[in-house]
Amino acid sequence: MSHSILEEPQTAPSVSAAATRLRTTMAAARLSFTWLGGRKSLTASQKDQAADSFGAEGKFLSAGKKLLDTSHPAFKVVTAVRGRAVAYWKGVSLPYPEPGIRLIRQSEIQDFDQRMADFRDELDEAVADLDRHFDELRSAARKRLGDLFNSADYPPSLIGMFAIEHDFPSVEPPPYLQQLSPALYELECQRMQQRFDVAVQLAEQAFLEEISKLVEHASERLSGQSDGRPKVFRDTAITNLTEFFERFRTLNVRSNEQLDALVDRAQQIVAGIKPQQLRDNSTLRQQVASQLAGVQSSLDGLLIDRPRRNILRRSPQE
């Protein structure tokens, strides 16, 4: 088990207030996967055999073999489901200083639970299709791996080898601790408060970095030129910004008034403007580019001035 050592400056009142809002309105959501390993290490004798061809010693060689062709279309469909599940989880949640855990709004728990169930159904269907290609994939592996092929490396079926799981772990001190040891319970409460203070800063940092990249990209595409002509930009230069504004409105912990003001300013600049209007109207394009550049300058200042935070994770053996 690992331990976290949080080195923090004195927490500002606005951060503490935001942390309290997080604790009362958010829930911890954990996403995990069961996934068939696509690679396997070579045995000691196989490493020795491979090392001989280079005049090396097997114990100094790290080598593995790829069991299945993950570029197969059916395998890509399986992998894509996992990617969409992770993207959804991150899109509706805020970071938390505990690996594998993020914070979602308590009001969104039912929707989150249903979406995860939908992803599991998608995954089961995709795995069933992949399993129908399993003999084909295994035969291809036999040809590619030659003497390294070992049928024992493969399960009889791929059904059950892939799974998406989620739960809502408690991040609060257990109530029974209050009766067993009030002093220890108080220490745990302080530790949990500190973790939520860090969660606020992680959320603020993530939002700041994301809006900075989006504004910088949009400004660069709108103001830049290529061969004397305005650069071509995709609709996503604007639509990604509008999607960010919606997510920020939903998940914002209101811990940084400067960041809130800059996001509002950026939103007002592009409000109601369609990407095609920026392509057709050079004056509007330059106006929006100039205004976004001003926002970017202020965002850069926040990125430089944001408080530094260290999260050190150490195992008991260290």
C-alpha positions as CSV (number, residue, x, y, z in Angstrom):
1,M,0.0,0.0,0.0
2,S,1.3,3.5,-0.8
3,H,1.1,6.6,1.4
4,S,0.7,10.1,0.2
5,I,2.6,13.0,1.7
6,L,1.0,16.3,0.8
7,E,3.2,19.4,1.0
8,E,0.9,22.4,0.8
9,P,1.1,26.1,1.4
10,Q,-1.5,27.5,3.8
11,T,-4.9,26.9,2.3
12,A,-6.7,30.0,1.2
13,P,-10.2,30.6,2.5
14,S,-11.7,30.3,-1.1
15,V,-10.0,26.9,-1.5
16,S,-11.3,25.7,1.8
17,A,-14.8,26.8,0.9
18,A,-14.6,25.2,-2.5
19,A,-13.3,22.0,-0.8
20,T,-16.3,22.0,1.5
21,R,-18.6,22.3,-1.6
22,L,-16.8,19.3,-3.2
23,R,-17.2,17.2,-0.1
24,T,-20.9,17.9,0.2
25,T,-21.9,17.8,-3.5
26,M,-19.5,15.3,-5.1
27,A,-19.0,11.6,-4.9
28,A,-15.9,9.5,-5.6
29,A,-16.2,7.3,-8.8
30,R,-13.6,4.6,-9.6
31,L,-13.3,3.0,-13.0
32,S,-11.3,-0.2,-13.5
33,F,-10.8,-2.8,-16.2
34,T,-10.2,-6.5,-16.7
35,W,-8.2,-6.7,-19.9
36,L,-6.5,-9.6,-21.6
37,G,-2.8,-8.9,-21.7
38,G,-1.6,-8.6,-25.3
39,R,2.0,-9.4,-24.5
40,K,4.0,-12.0,-22.6
41,S,7.6,-12.1,-21.5
42,L,9.8,-14.7,-23.0
43,T,11.0,-17.6,-20.8
44,A,14.5,-17.6,-19.5
45,S,15.6,-20.2,-22.1
46,Q,14.0,-18.1,-24.9
47,K,15.8,-15.0,-23.7
48,D,19.1,-17.0,-23.6
49,Q,18.4,-18.1,-27.2
50,A,17.6,-14.6,-28.3
51,A,20.6,-13.2,-26.5
52,D,23.0,-15.6,-28.2
53,S,22.3,-14.1,-31.6
54,F,23.6,-10.8,-30.2
55,G,26.4,-12.3,-28.2
56,A,24.7,-11.1,-25.0
57,E,23.7,-12.7,-21.7
58,G,20.0,-13.6,-21.4
59,K,19.7,-12.1,-17.9
60,F,20.5,-8.7,-19.3
61,L,17.9,-8.9,-22.0
62,S,14.3,-7.8,-21.7
63,A,12.1,-9.4,-24.4
64,G,8.5,-10.3,-24.9
65,K,6.1,-11.5,-27.6
66,K,2.9,-10.1,-28.9
67,L,0.2,-12.7,-28.4
68,L,-2.6,-11.2,-30.6
69,D,-2.8,-8.7,-33.4
70,T,-4.4,-5.7,-31.6
71,S,-4.7,-3.9,-35.0
72,H,-7.3,-6.4,-36.1
73,P,-10.6,-4.5,-36.7
74,A,-12.5,-6.5,-34.2
75,F,-9.9,-5.9,-31.5
76,K,-9.9,-2.2,-32.3
77,V,-13.7,-2.1,-31.6
78,V,-13.1,-3.6,-28.2
79,T,-10.3,-1.1,-27.4
80,A,-12.5,1.8,-28.6
81,V,-15.2,0.9,-26.0
82,R,-12.6,1.3,-23.3
83,G,-11.4,4.6,-24.7
84,R,-14.9,6.0,-24.8
85,A,-15.6,4.8,-21.2
86,V,-12.5,6.5,-19.9
87,A,-13.2,9.7,-21.9
88,Y,-16.8,9.9,-20.5
89,W,-15.6,9.3,-17.0
90,K,-13.0,12.1,-17.2
91,G,-15.4,14.4,-19.0
92,V,-18.0,14.3,-16.2
93,S,-15.6,14.4,-13.3
94,L,-12.9,16.2,-11.5
95,P,-9.5,14.9,-10.4
96,Y,-8.8,13.6,-6.9
97,P,-5.4,12.9,-5.3
98,E,-5.9,9.2,-5.2
99,P,-5.0,7.0,-8.2
100,G,-8.0,5.7,-10.1
101,I,-10.5,7.9,-8.4
102,R,-12.3,11.0,-9.7
103,L,-15.1,13.1,-8.3
104,I,-18.6,13.3,-10.0
105,R,-21.6,15.3,-9.0
106,Q,-23.9,13.3,-6.6
107,S,-26.8,14.3,-8.9
108,E,-25.1,12.6,-11.8
109,I,-24.6,9.2,-10.1
110,Q,-27.6,7.5,-11.7
111,D,-26.7,8.8,-15.1
112,F,-23.1,7.7,-14.6
113,D,-24.2,4.2,-13.5
114,Q,-26.4,3.9,-16.5
115,R,-23.7,5.0,-18.9
116,M,-21.3,2.5,-17.5
117,A,-23.9,-0.2,-17.9
118,D,-24.3,0.8,-21.5
119,F,-20.5,0.6,-22.0
120,R,-20.5,-2.9,-20.5
121,D,-23.2,-4.0,-22.9
122,E,-21.2,-2.5,-25.8
123,L,-18.0,-4.2,-24.6
124,D,-19.8,-7.6,-24.2
125,E,-21.0,-7.3,-27.8
126,A,-17.6,-6.3,-29.1
127,V,-15.9,-9.1,-27.2
128,A,-18.4,-11.7,-28.5
129,D,-17.5,-10.5,-32.1
130,L,-13.8,-10.6,-31.3
131,D,-14.2,-14.2,-30.0
132,R,-15.6,-15.2,-33.3
133,H,-12.3,-14.2,-34.8
134,F,-10.2,-15.8,-32.1
135,D,-9.2,-18.9,-34.0
136,E,-8.2,-16.7,-36.9
137,L,-6.1,-14.4,-34.6
138,R,-4.5,-17.4,-32.9
139,S,-3.6,-19.0,-36.2
140,A,-2.0,-15.8,-37.3
141,A,0.0,-15.6,-34.1
142,R,1.2,-19.2,-34.6
143,K,2.6,-18.2,-38.0
144,R,4.2,-14.9,-36.8
145,L,5.7,-16.3,-33.6
146,G,7.0,-19.6,-34.9
147,D,8.8,-21.6,-32.1
148,L,7.8,-18.9,-29.6
149,F,4.1,-19.8,-30.0
150,N,2.7,-21.6,-27.0
151,S,-1.0,-22.5,-27.0
152,A,-1.0,-22.4,-23.2
153,D,-0.6,-18.6,-23.4
154,Y,-4.2,-18.4,-24.7
155,P,-7.5,-18.9,-22.9
156,P,-10.1,-21.3,-24.4
157,S,-12.3,-18.3,-25.2
158,L,-12.1,-14.5,-25.0
159,I,-15.5,-14.3,-23.3
160,G,-14.9,-13.0,-19.8
161,M,-11.4,-11.8,-20.6
162,F,-12.5,-8.1,-20.9
163,A,-14.6,-6.2,-18.4
164,I,-15.5,-2.7,-17.3
165,E,-16.1,-2.2,-13.6
166,H,-17.0,0.9,-11.6
167,D,-17.8,1.7,-8.0
168,F,-18.3,4.6,-5.6
169,P,-15.7,4.2,-2.9
170,S,-16.0,6.2,0.3
171,V,-13.4,8.9,0.8
172,E,-14.7,9.9,4.2
173,P,-13.4,8.5,7.6
174,P,-15.5,5.5,8.7
175,P,-18.1,6.5,11.3
176,Y,-17.1,3.6,13.6
177,L,-13.7,5.2,14.1
178,Q,-15.3,8.1,16.0
179,Q,-16.4,5.7,18.8
180,L,-13.2,3.7,18.8
181,S,-10.8,6.6,18.8
182,P,-12.1,10.2,18.6
183,A,-8.5,11.5,18.3
184,L,-7.7,9.3,15.4
185,Y,-11.1,10.1,13.8
186,E,-10.3,13.8,14.0
187,L,-6.9,13.2,12.4
188,E,-8.6,11.3,9.6
189,C,-11.1,14.2,9.1
190,Q,-8.2,16.6,8.8
191,R,-6.5,14.3,6.3
192,M,-9.7,14.1,4.2
193,Q,-10.1,17.8,4.3
194,Q,-6.6,18.2,3.1
195,R,-7.2,15.8,0.2
196,F,-10.2,17.8,-0.9
197,D,-8.2,21.0,-0.7
198,V,-5.7,19.4,-3.1
199,A,-8.6,18.2,-5.3
200,V,-9.7,21.8,-5.6
201,Q,-6.3,22.9,-6.8
202,L,-6.0,19.9,-9.1
203,A,-9.4,20.9,-10.7
204,E,-8.3,24.5,-11.0
205,Q,-5.0,23.5,-12.6
206,A,-6.7,21.1,-15.0
207,F,-9.2,23.7,-16.1
208,L,-6.6,26.4,-16.4
209,E,-4.3,24.3,-18.6
210,E,-7.2,23.1,-20.8
211,I,-8.6,26.5,-21.5
212,S,-5.1,27.9,-22.1
213,K,-4.4,25.3,-24.7
214,L,-7.8,25.7,-26.4
215,V,-7.6,29.5,-26.5
216,E,-4.0,29.4,-27.7
217,H,-4.9,27.0,-30.5
218,A,-7.9,29.0,-31.6
219,S,-6.0,32.3,-31.5
220,E,-3.1,30.8,-33.5
221,R,-5.3,29.3,-36.2
222,L,-7.4,32.5,-36.5
223,S,-4.5,35.0,-36.6
224,G,-1.8,32.9,-38.3
225,Q,-1.0,32.8,-42.0
226,S,0.4,30.3,-44.4
227,D,1.9,31.4,-47.7
228,G,0.4,34.8,-47.2
229,R,-3.1,33.4,-46.7
230,P,-5.1,32.9,-43.5
231,K,-4.5,29.5,-42.0
232,V,-7.2,26.9,-42.5
233,F,-8.9,26.0,-39.2
234,R,-11.4,23.2,-38.4
235,D,-14.7,23.8,-36.7
236,T,-13.3,22.1,-33.5
237,A,-11.1,25.2,-32.9
238,I,-14.4,26.8,-31.8
239,T,-16.6,23.9,-30.9
240,N,-14.0,22.5,-28.4
241,L,-14.1,25.9,-26.7
242,T,-17.9,25.8,-26.4
243,E,-17.8,22.3,-25.0
244,F,-15.3,23.3,-22.5
245,F,-17.5,26.2,-21.3
246,E,-20.4,23.8,-20.7
247,R,-18.2,21.4,-18.7
248,F,-16.7,24.3,-16.8
249,R,-20.1,25.6,-15.9
250,T,-21.2,22.2,-14.7
251,L,-18.1,21.2,-12.7
252,N,-16.5,24.5,-11.7
253,V,-15.7,24.6,-8.0
254,R,-15.6,28.4,-8.0
255,S,-12.2,28.6,-6.2
256,N,-10.4,31.1,-8.5
257,E,-12.2,34.4,-9.4
258,Q,-9.5,35.3,-11.9
259,L,-10.0,32.0,-13.8
260,D,-13.8,32.3,-13.7
261,A,-13.5,35.9,-15.1
262,L,-11.2,34.8,-17.9
263,V,-13.4,31.9,-18.9
264,D,-16.4,34.2,-19.0
265,R,-14.4,36.6,-21.1
266,A,-13.4,33.9,-23.6
267,Q,-17.0,32.7,-23.7
268,Q,-18.3,36.1,-24.5
269,I,-15.8,36.6,-27.3
270,V,-17.0,33.5,-29.3
271,A,-20.6,33.6,-28.1
272,G,-23.0,33.1,-31.1
273,I,-20.2,33.0,-33.6
274,K,-20.2,30.1,-36.1
275,P,-16.9,28.8,-37.5
276,Q,-18.1,29.6,-41.1
277,Q,-18.6,33.3,-40.2
278,L,-14.9,33.4,-39.2
279,R,-13.9,32.0,-42.6
280,D,-16.1,34.4,-44.5
281,N,-15.4,37.6,-42.5
282,S,-11.8,38.5,-42.2
283,T,-12.5,41.5,-40.0
284,L,-14.5,39.4,-37.5
285,R,-11.7,36.8,-37.7
286,Q,-9.0,39.3,-36.7
287,Q,-11.2,40.8,-34.0
288,V,-11.8,37.4,-32.4
289,A,-8.1,36.4,-32.8
290,S,-7.0,39.7,-31.1
291,Q,-9.4,39.3,-28.2
292,L,-8.5,35.7,-27.6
293,A,-4.8,36.6,-27.7
294,G,-5.5,39.1,-24.8
295,V,-7.2,36.3,-22.8
296,Q,-4.3,34.0,-23.6
297,S,-1.9,36.6,-22.2
298,S,-3.8,36.7,-18.9
299,L,-4.1,32.9,-18.7
300,D,-0.3,32.7,-19.2
301,G,0.1,34.9,-16.1
302,L,-2.1,32.6,-14.1
303,L,-0.2,29.6,-15.2
304,I,3.1,31.2,-14.0
305,D,1.6,32.5,-10.7
306,R,-0.4,29.4,-9.7
307,P,0.7,28.0,-6.3
308,R,3.2,25.1,-6.5
309,R,2.1,21.8,-5.0
310,N,3.9,18.6,-4.5
311,I,2.2,15.2,-4.1
312,L,4.8,12.6,-3.1
313,R,3.8,8.9,-3.1
314,R,6.0,6.6,-1.2
315,S,5.7,2.9,-0.4
316,P,6.4,1.5,3.0
317,Q,9.6,-0.1,1.7
318,E,11.2,3.3,0.7
